[in-house]
Amino acid sequence: MRLNFNTKILGKNTILVPYREHHVPKYHTWMRSEELQKLTASEPLTLEEEYKMQKTWQEDDDKCTFIILDKHKYEQNCDENDSMIGDTNIFVIDNDNMVGEIEIMIAEETARGSKKGWEAVILMLLYGIKFIKIKTFEAKISIENIISINMFQKLNFKEKSRSEIFQEVTLEKVVDNNWTKGLEGHFEFQLQTYE
């Protein structure tokens, strides 16, 4: 999404940066994992296809993605690729009603269970509310991905539907002022220009 092309979001333990070409090789390595393919309902892509996909994320008006960096690791080594732990996305699936599908993936096993995914998804929800103007969020999650389902339920998402065919559940949250204020109370939200 052009909107976030030069946007960096700083949290307490994570930094969200736009998905750029130099991130593709590591991202491609992650997505060769059968476990991650299953959890994210993704098909394996060639490296060339991954570069093309990165371009669409960067240019399409209905897709917003950020790479999640471990902030403390990045502050020590200033190496984005070495500090990458996952990604978070919003797809605008209904422009008229501003419905966005939100996704989060913590690809690095060492970062799982560290609350960095929790922080990153809250930062992304706030970005979606404030800058993309999302009015309703949906999260489509594999029925087997209990950790993600629990995380979104803790964020007050409710089950909207369940597909036995696709083995996924769709959770939904309508944005309101109280919920937004509650999200803002979790983590600091600071924007910087990404060079």
C-alpha positions in Angstrom: 0.0 0.0 0.0 1.4 3.4 -1.0 0.0 4.8 2.2 2.5 3.0 4.4 5.4 3.1 2.0 7.5 5.5 4.1 5.9 4.6 7.5 7.7 3.0 10.5 5.7 2.2 13.6 7.6 2.0 16.9 6.2 0.0 19.8 7.8 -1.0 23.1 9.2 -4.3 21.9 8.6 -4.3 18.2 9.1 -2.1 15.1 6.8 -2.4 12.1 8.4 -1.5 8.8 7.0 -1.6 5.2 7.7 -4.8 3.3 10.5 -4.0 0.9 12.6 -6.0 -1.6 15.4 -6.6 0.8 13.1 -8.4 3.1 11.9 -10.9 0.4 14.7 -13.6 0.7 14.1 -14.1 4.5 10.3 -14.0 4.0 10.6 -16.5 1.2 12.6 -18.8 3.5 9.9 -18.6 6.2 7.1 -19.4 3.7 8.8 -22.7 2.7 7.8 -24.0 6.1 4.8 -26.4 5.8 3.7 -25.4 9.3 3.5 -21.7 8.4 1.8 -22.5 5.1 -0.8 -24.5 6.9 -1.3 -21.8 9.7 -1.5 -19.0 7.2 -3.4 -20.9 4.5 -0.7 -20.0 2.0 0.7 -21.8 -1.1 4.4 -22.0 -1.6 5.8 -19.5 -4.1 9.0 -19.4 -6.0 11.5 -16.6 -5.1 10.5 -14.8 -8.3 6.8 -15.0 -7.4 7.6 -13.7 -3.9 9.3 -10.6 -5.4 6.2 -10.0 -7.5 4.0 -10.5 -4.5 6.0 -7.9 -2.5 5.5 -5.4 -5.4 1.7 -5.9 -5.2 1.8 -5.3 -1.4 3.7 -2.1 -2.0 1.5 -0.8 -4.8 -2.1 -2.0 -4.3 -4.4 0.3 -2.5 -6.3 -2.5 -0.8 -3.3 -4.3 0.8 -1.2 -3.0 3.7 1.7 -5.0 5.2 4.4 -4.4 7.7 7.4 -6.6 8.6 7.7 -7.1 12.3 11.1 -6.5 13.8 12.3 -7.4 17.3 13.0 -3.9 18.5 15.7 -4.8 21.0 17.6 -7.0 18.5 17.4 -4.2 15.9 18.7 -1.6 18.4 21.7 -3.8 19.0 22.6 -4.7 15.4 20.8 -2.2 13.1 20.1 -5.2 10.8 16.5 -5.4 9.7 16.8 -8.8 8.1 18.4 -10.3 11.2 15.7 -8.7 13.4 12.7 -9.9 11.3 10.3 -12.1 13.3 7.1 -12.0 11.2 4.6 -9.8 9.4 1.2 -8.3 9.9 -1.3 -7.3 7.1 -4.6 -5.7 6.5 -6.6 -6.4 3.3 -9.4 -4.0 2.6 -12.1 -6.4 1.6 -15.0 -3.9 1.4 -14.2 -0.3 0.5 -17.8 0.9 0.8 -18.1 -0.2 4.5 -14.3 -0.1 5.2 -14.0 -3.7 6.3 -10.4 -4.9 6.7 -9.1 -8.5 7.1 -6.2 -8.5 9.6 -3.5 -11.1 9.7 -0.5 -11.7 12.0 2.3 -14.2 11.6 5.2 -14.7 14.0 7.5 -16.8 11.8 10.5 -17.0 14.1 9.9 -19.7 16.7 12.1 -18.0 19.3 9.8 -14.9 19.2 6.6 -16.9 19.7 5.0 -16.7 23.2 7.0 -13.4 23.9 3.9 -11.1 23.5 5.6 -9.5 20.4 2.8 -10.7 18.2 0.2 -9.3 20.6 2.0 -5.9 20.5 2.4 -6.0 16.7 -1.3 -6.8 16.0 -2.4 -4.0 18.3 -0.1 -1.5 16.6 -1.6 -2.7 13.2 -5.2 -2.4 14.5 -4.5 1.1 15.6 -2.8 1.9 12.2 -5.8 0.5 10.4 -8.2 2.6 12.5 -6.3 5.9 12.4 -4.9 5.9 8.8 -6.8 3.4 6.7 -10.1 4.3 8.4 -11.2 0.7 9.0 -14.6 0.4 10.6 -14.8 -3.4 11.0 -12.0 -5.9 11.3 -12.2 -9.6 10.3 -9.7 -12.3 11.1 -9.8 -15.6 9.2 -7.9 -18.2 11.2 -7.3 -21.9 10.7 -9.5 -23.9 13.2 -6.3 -25.6 14.4 -4.6 -22.3 15.2 -5.9 -22.0 18.8 -3.2 -19.5 19.8 -4.3 -17.0 17.2 -8.0 -17.6 17.9 -7.5 -17.0 21.6 -5.4 -13.8 20.9 -8.2 -12.3 18.8 -10.8 -13.3 21.3 -8.9 -11.5 24.0 -9.0 -8.5 21.7 -12.8 -8.7 21.8 -13.3 -10.3 18.4 -16.3 -12.5 18.2 -17.0 -15.5 16.0 -18.8 -14.5 12.8 -18.7 -17.8 10.9 -17.0 -21.1 10.6 -16.1 -23.0 7.5 -15.7 -26.8 7.8 -14.7 -26.9 4.1 -11.8 -24.5 4.5 -11.2 -25.5 8.1 -11.2 -21.8 9.3 -13.1 -19.5 11.6 -13.9 -15.9 10.8 -13.8 -13.5 13.8 -15.1 -10.0 13.7 -14.8 -6.7 15.6 -16.7 -3.5 14.9 -14.5 -0.5 15.7 -15.8 1.8 18.5 -14.3 4.6 20.6 -14.1 2.6 23.8 -12.3 -0.3 22.1 -9.9 2.0 20.3 -9.0 3.7 23.6 -8.5 0.3 25.2 -6.0 -0.6 22.4 -4.2 2.7 22.9 -3.8 1.9 26.6 -1.8 -1.3 25.8 1.3 0.1 24.0 2.8 3.3 22.9 2.2 4.1 19.2 4.8 6.2 17.5 5.1 6.9 13.8 8.4 7.7 12.1 9.4 8.2 8.5 10.9 5.1 7.0 13.8 5.8 4.7 
